[in-house]
């Protein structure tokens, strides 16, 4: 079970121009990988370059007020 599947509010931070690899694994339906439809359920995704100036600060600001926990 994923945190999003348990009702947690999950925001995934993807790199611009290179989203996470789970989006393209396996068969797809309607242009979206079926694995991603399961793993990404109830997640909100933003594209943010953490190596850009101000990127980490923006990520920290976007994560407030809730706790942040890395999810594979």
SEFIZA-3560 file (N, C-alpha, C; in Angstrom, 3 decimals):
REM SEFIZA-3560
<numar><xx>0.846</xx><yy>-1.173</yy><zz>0.000</zz><atom>N</atom></numar>
<numar><xx>0.000</xx><yy>0.000</yy><zz>0.000</zz><atom>CA</atom></numar>
<numar><xx>0.893</xx><yy>1.238</yy><zz>0.000</zz><atom>C</atom></numar>
<numar><xx>0.512</xx><yy>2.207</yy><zz>-0.797</zz><atom>N</atom></numar>
<numar><xx>1.266</xx><yy>3.453</yy><zz>-0.854</zz><atom>CA</atom></numar>
<numar><xx>0.653</xx><yy>4.467</yy><zz>0.107</zz><atom>C</atom></numar>
<numar><xx>1.425</xx><yy>5.485</yy><zz>0.531</zz><atom>N</atom></numar>
<numar><xx>0.854</xx><yy>6.490</yy><zz>1.424</zz><atom>CA</atom></numar>
<numar><xx>-0.379</xx><yy>7.180</yy><zz>0.832</zz><atom>C</atom></numar>
<numar><xx>-0.334</xx><yy>7.466</yy><zz>-0.467</zz><atom>N</atom></numar>
<numar><xx>-1.494</xx><yy>8.075</yy><zz>-1.113</zz><atom>CA</atom></numar>
<numar><xx>-2.701</xx><yy>7.162</yy><zz>-1.086</zz><atom>C</atom></numar>
<numar><xx>-2.462</xx><yy>5.862</yy><zz>-1.192</zz><atom>N</atom></numar>
<numar><xx>-3.543</xx><yy>4.895</yy><zz>-1.123</zz><atom>CA</atom></numar>
<numar><xx>-4.143</xx><yy>4.797</yy><zz>0.266</zz><atom>C</atom></numar>
<numar><xx>-3.403</xx><yy>5.250</yy><zz>1.262</zz><atom>N</atom></numar>
<numar><xx>-3.882</xx><yy>5.238</yy><zz>2.647</zz><atom>CA</atom></numar>
<numar><xx>-4.564</xx><yy>6.542</yy><zz>3.024</zz><atom>C</atom></numar>
<numar><xx>-4.666</xx><yy>7.456</yy><zz>2.074</zz><atom>N</atom></numar>
<numar><xx>-5.330</xx><yy>8.723</yy><zz>2.340</zz><atom>CA</atom></numar>
<numar><xx>-4.401</xx><yy>9.870</yy><zz>2.669</zz><atom>C</atom></numar>
<numar><xx>-3.088</xx><yy>9.643</yy><zz>2.674</zz><atom>N</atom></numar>
<numar><xx>-2.139</xx><yy>10.722</yy><zz>2.966</zz><atom>CA</atom></numar>
<numar><xx>-2.077</xx><yy>11.697</yy><zz>1.784</zz><atom>C</atom></numar>
<numar><xx>-1.854</xx><yy>12.949</yy><zz>2.078</zz><atom>N</atom></numar>
<numar><xx>-1.638</xx><yy>13.937</yy><zz>1.024</zz><atom>CA</atom></numar>
<numar><xx>-0.194</xx><yy>13.836</yy><zz>0.560</zz><atom>C</atom></numar>
<numar><xx>0.016</xx><yy>13.440</yy><zz>-0.695</zz><atom>N</atom></numar>
<numar><xx>1.367</xx><yy>13.214</yy><zz>-1.206</zz><atom>CA</atom></numar>
<numar><xx>1.621</xx><yy>14.147</yy><zz>-2.377</zz><atom>C</atom></numar>
<numar><xx>2.735</xx><yy>14.855</yy><zz>-2.314</zz><atom>N</atom></numar>
<numar><xx>3.172</xx><yy>15.700</yy><zz>-3.423</zz><atom>CA</atom></numar>
<numar><xx>4.518</xx><yy>15.168</yy><zz>-3.881</zz><atom>C</atom></numar>
<numar><xx>4.601</xx><yy>14.774</yy><zz>-5.129</zz><atom>N</atom></numar>
<numar><xx>5.853</xx><yy>14.267</yy><zz>-5.688</zz><atom>CA</atom></numar>
<numar><xx>6.549</xx><yy>15.397</yy><zz>-6.442</zz><atom>C</atom></numar>
<numar><xx>7.836</xx><yy>15.527</yy><zz>-6.240</zz><atom>N</atom></numar>
<numar><xx>8.633</xx><yy>16.534</yy><zz>-6.946</zz><atom>CA</atom></numar>
<numar><xx>9.407</xx><yy>15.821</yy><zz>-8.037</zz><atom>C</atom></numar>
<numar><xx>9.094</xx><yy>16.144</yy><zz>-9.287</zz><atom>N</atom></numar>
<numar><xx>9.784</xx><yy>15.580</yy><zz>-10.444</zz><atom>CA</atom></numar>
<numar><xx>10.722</xx><yy>16.612</yy><zz>-11.042</zz><atom>C</atom></numar>
<numar><xx>11.762</xx><yy>16.108</yy><zz>-11.704</zz><atom>N</atom></numar>
<numar><xx>12.670</xx><yy>16.995</yy><zz>-12.416</zz><atom>CA</atom></numar>
<numar><xx>11.993</xx><yy>17.479</yy><zz>-13.693</zz><atom>C</atom></numar>
<numar><xx>12.183</xx><yy>18.736</yy><zz>-14.054</zz><atom>N</atom></numar>
<numar><xx>11.655</xx><yy>19.197</yy><zz>-15.334</zz><atom>CA</atom></numar>
<numar><xx>12.328</xx><yy>18.429</yy><zz>-16.476</zz><atom>C</atom></numar>
<numar><xx>11.595</xx><yy>18.104</yy><zz>-17.469</zz><atom>N</atom></numar>
<numar><xx>12.074</xx><yy>17.430</yy><zz>-18.687</zz><atom>CA</atom></numar>
<numar><xx>12.485</xx><yy>15.982</yy><zz>-18.450</zz><atom>C</atom></numar>
<numar><xx>12.514</xx><yy>15.486</yy><zz>-17.212</zz><atom>N</atom></numar>
<numar><xx>12.874</xx><yy>14.082</yy><zz>-16.930</zz><atom>CA</atom></numar>
<numar><xx>12.062</xx><yy>13.562</yy><zz>-15.749</zz><atom>C</atom></numar>
<numar><xx>10.788</xx><yy>13.227</yy><zz>-15.974</zz><atom>N</atom></numar>
<numar><xx>9.988</xx><yy>12.736</yy><zz>-14.849</zz><atom>CA</atom></numar>
<numar><xx>10.486</xx><yy>11.380</yy><zz>-14.361</zz><atom>C</atom></numar>
<numar><xx>9.944</xx><yy>10.934</yy><zz>-13.266</zz><atom>N</atom></numar>
<numar><xx>10.347</xx><yy>9.668</yy><zz>-12.661</zz><atom>CA</atom></numar>
<numar><xx>10.196</xx><yy>8.494</yy><zz>-13.608</zz><atom>C</atom></numar>
<numar><xx>11.052</xx><yy>7.482</yy><zz>-13.466</zz><atom>N</atom></numar>
<numar><xx>11.050</xx><yy>6.366</yy><zz>-14.399</zz><atom>CA</atom></numar>
<numar><xx>9.815</xx><yy>5.475</yy><zz>-14.308</zz><atom>C</atom></numar>
<numar><xx>9.107</xx><yy>5.492</yy><zz>-13.190</zz><atom>N</atom></numar>
<numar><xx>7.950</xx><yy>4.601</yy><zz>-13.058</zz><atom>CA</atom></numar>
<numar><xx>6.809</xx><yy>4.978</yy><zz>-13.987</zz><atom>C</atom></numar>
<numar><xx>6.839</xx><yy>6.177</yy><zz>-14.533</zz><atom>N</atom></numar>
<numar><xx>5.774</xx><yy>6.594</yy><zz>-15.458</zz><atom>CA</atom></numar>
<numar><xx>5.822</xx><yy>5.826</yy><zz>-16.766</zz><atom>C</atom></numar>
<numar><xx>6.990</xx><yy>5.367</yy><zz>-17.177</zz><atom>N</atom></numar>
<numar><xx>7.114</xx><yy>4.730</yy><zz>-18.477</zz><atom>CA</atom></numar>
<numar><xx>7.305</xx><yy>3.226</yy><zz>-18.438</zz><atom>C</atom></numar>
<numar><xx>7.246</xx><yy>2.613</yy><zz>-17.271</zz><atom>N</atom></numar>
<numar><xx>7.476</xx><yy>1.173</yy><zz>-17.166</zz><atom>CA</atom></numar>
<numar><xx>6.222</xx><yy>0.393</yy><zz>-17.537</zz><atom>C</atom></numar>
<numar><xx>6.435</xx><yy>-0.682</yy><zz>-18.258</zz><atom>N</atom></numar>
<numar><xx>5.352</xx><yy>-1.606</yy><zz>-18.556</zz><atom>CA</atom></numar>
<numar><xx>4.335</xx><yy>-1.077</yy><zz>-19.548</zz><atom>C</atom></numar>
<numar><xx>3.222</xx><yy>-1.782</yy><zz>-19.665</zz><atom>N</atom></numar>
<numar><xx>2.193</xx><yy>-1.401</yy><zz>-20.621</zz><atom>CA</atom></numar>
<numar><xx>1.519</xx><yy>-0.093</yy><zz>-20.221</zz><atom>C</atom></numar>
<numar><xx>0.909</xx><yy>0.547</yy><zz>-21.197</zz><atom>N</atom></numar>
<numar><xx>0.268</xx><yy>1.837</yy><zz>-20.961</zz><atom>CA</atom></numar>
<numar><xx>-1.167</xx><yy>1.819</yy><zz>-21.451</zz><atom>C</atom></numar>
<numar><xx>-1.956</xx><yy>2.689</yy><zz>-20.867</zz><atom>N</atom></numar>
<numar><xx>-3.323</xx><yy>2.912</yy><zz>-21.313</zz><atom>CA</atom></numar>
<numar><xx>-3.557</xx><yy>4.406</yy><zz>-21.335</zz><atom>C</atom></numar>
<numar><xx>-4.088</xx><yy>4.898</yy><zz>-22.437</zz><atom>N</atom></numar>
<numar><xx>-4.337</xx><yy>6.331</yy><zz>-22.616</zz><atom>CA</atom></numar>
<numar><xx>-3.050</xx><yy>7.147</yy><zz>-22.457</zz><atom>C</atom></numar>
<numar><xx>-1.911</xx><yy>6.570</yy><zz>-22.855</zz><atom>N</atom></numar>
<numar><xx>-0.639</xx><yy>7.275</yy><zz>-22.820</zz><atom>CA</atom></numar>
<numar><xx>0.028</xx><yy>7.329</yy><zz>-21.455</zz><atom>C</atom></numar>
<numar><xx>-0.537</xx><yy>6.656</yy><zz>-20.478</zz><atom>N</atom></numar>
<numar><xx>0.028</xx><yy>6.663</yy><zz>-19.126</zz><atom>CA</atom></numar>
<numar><xx>0.323</xx><yy>5.221</yy><zz>-18.726</zz><atom>C</atom></numar>
<numar><xx>1.538</xx><yy>4.987</yy><zz>-18.201</zz><atom>N</atom></numar>
<numar><xx>1.927</xx><yy>3.651</yy><zz>-17.777</zz><atom>CA</atom></numar>
<numar><xx>1.010</xx><yy>3.129</yy><zz>-16.684</zz><atom>C</atom></numar>
<numar><xx>0.611</xx><yy>1.859</yy><zz>-16.806</zz><atom>N</atom></numar>
<numar><xx>-0.298</xx><yy>1.284</yy><zz>-15.812</zz><atom>CA</atom></numar>
<numar><xx>0.341</xx><yy>1.214</yy><zz>-14.430</zz><atom>C</atom></numar>
<numar><xx>1.652</xx><yy>0.991</yy><zz>-14.394</zz><atom>N</atom></numar>
<numar><xx>2.332</xx><yy>0.968</yy><zz>-13.097</zz><atom>CA</atom></numar>
<numar><xx>2.213</xx><yy>2.334</yy><zz>-12.411</zz><atom>C</atom></numar>
<numar><xx>2.353</xx><yy>3.416</yy><zz>-13.195</zz><atom>N</atom></numar>
<numar><xx>2.245</xx><yy>4.757</yy><zz>-12.623</zz><atom>CA</atom></numar>
<numar><xx>0.827</xx><yy>5.017</yy><zz>-12.127</zz><atom>C</atom></numar>
<numar><xx>-0.169</xx><yy>4.484</yy><zz>-12.821</zz><atom>N</atom></numar>
<numar><xx>-1.548</xx><yy>4.694</yy><zz>-12.375</zz><atom>CA</atom></numar>
<numar><xx>-1.760</xx><yy>4.102</yy><zz>-10.985</zz><atom>C</atom></numar>
<numar><xx>-1.041</xx><yy>3.033</yy><zz>-10.668</zz><atom>N</atom></numar>
<numar><xx>-1.158</xx><yy>2.429</yy><zz>-9.334</zz><atom>CA</atom></numar>
<numar><xx>-0.264</xx><yy>3.175</yy><zz>-8.343</zz><atom>C</atom></numar>
<numar><xx>1.017</xx><yy>3.352</yy><zz>-8.682</zz><atom>N</atom></numar>
<numar><xx>1.959</xx><yy>3.990</yy><zz>-7.755</zz><atom>CA</atom></numar>
<numar><xx>1.648</xx><yy>5.465</yy><zz>-7.526</zz><atom>C</atom></numar>
<numar><xx>1.128</xx><yy>6.133</yy><zz>-8.539</zz><atom>N</atom></numar>
<numar><xx>0.877</xx><yy>7.564</yy><zz>-8.434</zz><atom>CA</atom></numar>
<numar><xx>-0.523</xx><yy>7.918</yy><zz>-7.972</zz><atom>C</atom></numar>
<numar><xx>-1.273</xx><yy>6.918</yy><zz>-7.536</zz><atom>N</atom></numar>
<numar><xx>-2.649</xx><yy>7.164</yy><zz>-7.129</zz><atom>CA</atom></numar>
<numar><xx>-2.691</xx><yy>8.152</yy><zz>-5.972</zz><atom>C</atom></numar>
<numar><xx>-3.558</xx><yy>9.146</yy><zz>-6.107</zz><atom>N</atom></numar>
<numar><xx>-3.777</xx><yy>10.186</yy><zz>-5.090</zz><atom>CA</atom></numar>
<numar><xx>-2.548</xx><yy>11.046</yy><zz>-4.832</zz><atom>C</atom></numar>
<numar><xx>-1.606</xx><yy>11.086</yy><zz>-5.779</zz><atom>N</atom></numar>
<numar><xx>-0.445</xx><yy>11.973</yy><zz>-5.642</zz><atom>CA</atom></numar>
<numar><xx>-0.663</xx><yy>13.212</yy><zz>-6.493</zz><atom>C</atom></numar>
<numar><xx>-0.160</xx><yy>14.302</yy><zz>-6.009</zz><atom>N</atom></numar>
<numar><xx>-0.061</xx><yy>15.509</yy><zz>-6.826</zz><atom>CA</atom></numar>
<numar><xx>1.409</xx><yy>15.623</yy><zz>-7.208</zz><atom>C</atom></numar>
<numar><xx>1.686</xx><yy>16.033</yy><zz>-8.426</zz><atom>N</atom></numar>
<numar><xx>3.061</xx><yy>16.106</yy><zz>-8.904</zz><atom>CA</atom></numar>
<numar><xx>3.371</xx><yy>17.529</yy><zz>-9.342</zz><atom>C</atom></numar>
<numar><xx>4.550</xx><yy>18.004</yy><zz>-8.932</zz><atom>N</atom></numar>
<numar><xx>5.042</xx><yy>19.288</yy><zz>-9.422</zz><atom>CA</atom></numar>
<numar><xx>6.414</xx><yy>19.060</yy><zz>-10.041</zz><atom>C</atom></numar>
<numar><xx>6.755</xx><yy>19.875</yy><zz>-11.027</zz><atom>N</atom></numar>
<numar><xx>8.089</xx><yy>19.833</yy><zz>-11.637</zz><atom>CA</atom></numar>
<numar><xx>8.899</xx><yy>20.963</yy><zz>-11.027</zz><atom>C</atom></numar>
<numar><xx>10.044</xx><yy>20.608</yy><zz>-10.456</zz><atom>N</atom></numar>
<numar><xx>10.868</xx><yy>21.601</yy><zz>-9.770</zz><atom>CA</atom></numar>
<numar><xx>12.330</xx><yy>21.212</yy><zz>-9.904</zz><atom>C</atom></numar>
<numar><xx>13.148</xx><yy>22.153</yy><zz>-10.340</zz><atom>N</atom></numar>
<numar><xx>14.584</xx><yy>21.907</yy><zz>-10.484</zz><atom>CA</atom></numar>
<numar><xx>15.257</xx><yy>22.238</yy><zz>-9.154</zz><atom>C</atom></numar>
<numar><xx>15.583</xx><yy>21.190</yy><zz>-8.408</zz><atom>N</atom></numar>
<numar><xx>16.187</xx><yy>21.395</yy><zz>-7.090</zz><atom>CA</atom></numar>
<numar><xx>17.630</xx><yy>21.879</yy><zz>-7.165</zz><atom>C</atom></numar>
<numar><xx>18.255</xx><yy>21.795</yy><zz>-8.354</zz><atom>N</atom></numar>
<numar><xx>19.628</xx><yy>22.285</yy><zz>-8.489</zz><atom>CA</atom></numar>
<numar><xx>19.667</xx><yy>23.761</yy><zz>-8.893</zz><atom>C</atom></numar>
<numar><xx>18.518</xx><yy>24.341</yy><zz>-9.209</zz><atom>N</atom></numar>
<numar><xx>18.469</xx><yy>25.756</yy><zz>-9.582</zz><atom>CA</atom></numar>
<numar><xx>18.513</xx><yy>26.621</yy><zz>-8.327</zz><atom>C</atom></numar>
<numar><xx>19.024</xx><yy>27.847</yy><zz>-8.457</zz><atom>N</atom></numar>
<numar><xx>19.019</xx><yy>28.743</yy><zz>-7.297</zz><atom>CA</atom></numar>
<numar><xx>17.582</xx><yy>28.947</yy><zz>-6.814</zz><atom>C</atom></numar>
<numar><xx>17.372</xx><yy>28.777</yy><zz>-5.552</zz><atom>N</atom></numar>
<numar><xx>16.035</xx><yy>28.950</yy><zz>-4.987</zz><atom>CA</atom></numar>
<numar><xx>15.166</xx><yy>27.706</yy><zz>-5.059</zz><atom>C</atom></numar>
<numar><xx>15.599</xx><yy>26.666</yy><zz>-5.769</zz><atom>N</atom></numar>
<numar><xx>14.811</xx><yy>25.447</yy><zz>-5.904</zz><atom>CA</atom></numar>
<numar><xx>14.530</xx><yy>24.756</yy><zz>-4.581</zz><atom>C</atom></numar>
<numar><xx>15.568</xx><yy>24.500</yy><zz>-3.761</zz><atom>N</atom></numar>
<numar><xx>15.311</xx><yy>23.858</yy><zz>-2.466</zz><atom>CA</atom></numar>
<numar><xx>14.417</xx><yy>24.696</yy><zz>-1.541</zz><atom>C</atom></numar>
<numar><xx>14.593</xx><yy>25.999</yy><zz>-1.559</zz><atom>N</atom></numar>
<numar><xx>13.757</xx><yy>26.865</yy><zz>-0.717</zz><atom>CA</atom></numar>
<numar><xx>12.303</xx><yy>26.818</yy><zz>-1.177</zz><atom>C</atom></numar>
<numar><xx>12.087</xx><yy>26.779</yy><zz>-2.478</zz><atom>N</atom></numar>
<numar><xx>10.730</xx><yy>26.687</yy><zz>-3.006</zz><atom>CA</atom></numar>
<numar><xx>10.092</xx><yy>25.351</yy><zz>-2.629</zz><atom>C</atom></numar>
<numar><xx>10.864</xx><yy>24.277</yy><zz>-2.681</zz><atom>N</atom></numar>
<numar><xx>10.348</xx><yy>22.966</yy><zz>-2.289</zz><atom>CA</atom></numar>
<numar><xx>9.969</xx><yy>22.962</yy><zz>-0.807</zz><atom>C</atom></numar>
<numar><xx>10.802</xx><yy>23.565</yy><zz>0.030</zz><atom>N</atom></numar>
<numar><xx>10.508</xx><yy>23.626</yy><zz>1.463</zz><atom>CA</atom></numar>
<numar><xx>9.251</xx><yy>24.446</yy><zz>1.715</zz><atom>C</atom></numar>
<numar><xx>9.102</xx><yy>25.537</yy><zz>0.987</zz><atom>N</atom></numar>
<numar><xx>7.911</xx><yy>26.375</yy><zz>1.158</zz><atom>CA</atom></numar>
<numar><xx>6.658</xx><yy>25.650</yy><zz>0.685</zz><atom>C</atom></numar>
<numar><xx>6.765</xx><yy>24.884</yy><zz>-0.393</zz><atom>N</atom></numar>
<numar><xx>5.611</xx><yy>24.151</yy><zz>-0.913</zz><atom>CA</atom></numar>
<numar><xx>5.200</xx><yy>23.016</yy><zz>0.020</zz><atom>C</atom></numar>
<numar><xx>6.142</xx><yy>22.496</yy><zz>0.798</zz><atom>N</atom></numar>
<numar><xx>5.860</xx><yy>21.361</yy><zz>1.680</zz><atom>CA</atom></numar>
<numar><xx>5.166</xx><yy>21.772</yy><zz>2.974</zz><atom>C</atom></numar>
<numar><xx>5.209</xx><yy>23.024</yy><zz>3.326</zz><atom>N</atom></numar>
<numar><xx>4.550</xx><yy>23.451</yy><zz>4.551</zz><atom>CA</atom></numar>
<numar><xx>3.051</xx><yy>23.372</yy><zz>4.402</zz><atom>C</atom></numar>
<numar><xx>2.273</xx><yy>23.149</yy><zz>5.379</zz><atom>N</atom></numar>
<numar><xx>2.591</xx><yy>22.983</yy><zz>6.780</zz><atom>CA</atom></numar>
<numar><xx>2.781</xx><yy>21.544</yy><zz>7.199</zz><atom>C</atom></numar>
<numar><xx>2.648</xx><yy>20.590</yy><zz>6.277</zz><atom>N</atom></numar>
<numar><xx>2.700</xx><yy>19.181</yy><zz>6.652</zz><atom>CA</atom></numar>
<numar><xx>4.107</xx><yy>18.630</yy><zz>6.724</zz><atom>C</atom></numar>
<numar><xx>4.229</xx><yy>17.450</yy><zz>7.305</zz><atom>N</atom></numar>
<numar><xx>5.532</xx><yy>16.794</yy><zz>7.377</zz><atom>CA</atom></numar>
<numar><xx>5.955</xx><yy>16.292</yy><zz>6.009</zz><atom>C</atom></numar>
<numar><xx>7.248</xx><yy>16.134</yy><zz>5.826</zz><atom>N</atom></numar>
<numar><xx>7.798</xx><yy>15.647</yy><zz>4.559</zz><atom>CA</atom></numar>
<numar><xx>8.446</xx><yy>14.300</yy><zz>4.819</zz><atom>C</atom></numar>
<numar><xx>8.101</xx><yy>13.312</yy><zz>4.005</zz><atom>N</atom></numar>
<numar><xx>8.710</xx><yy>11.984</yy><zz>4.126</zz><atom>CA</atom></numar>
<numar><xx>9.032</xx><yy>11.498</yy><zz>2.732</zz><atom>C</atom></numar>
<numar><xx>10.281</xx><yy>11.072</yy><zz>2.472</zz><atom>N</atom></numar>
<numar><xx>10.617</xx><yy>10.575</yy><zz>1.149</zz><atom>CA</atom></numar>
<numar><xx>9.879</xx><yy>9.264</yy><zz>0.860</zz><atom>C</atom></numar>
<numar><xx>9.346</xx><yy>9.147</yy><zz>-0.336</zz><atom>N</atom></numar>
<numar><xx>8.617</xx><yy>7.956</yy><zz>-0.754</zz><atom>CA</atom></numar>
<numar><xx>9.265</xx><yy>7.448</yy><zz>-2.039</zz><atom>C</atom></numar>
<numar><xx>9.635</xx><yy>6.176</yy><zz>-2.075</zz><atom>N</atom></numar>
<numar><xx>10.280</xx><yy>5.641</yy><zz>-3.282</zz><atom>CA</atom></numar>
<numar><xx>9.340</xx><yy>5.620</yy><zz>-4.466</zz><atom>C</atom></numar>
//
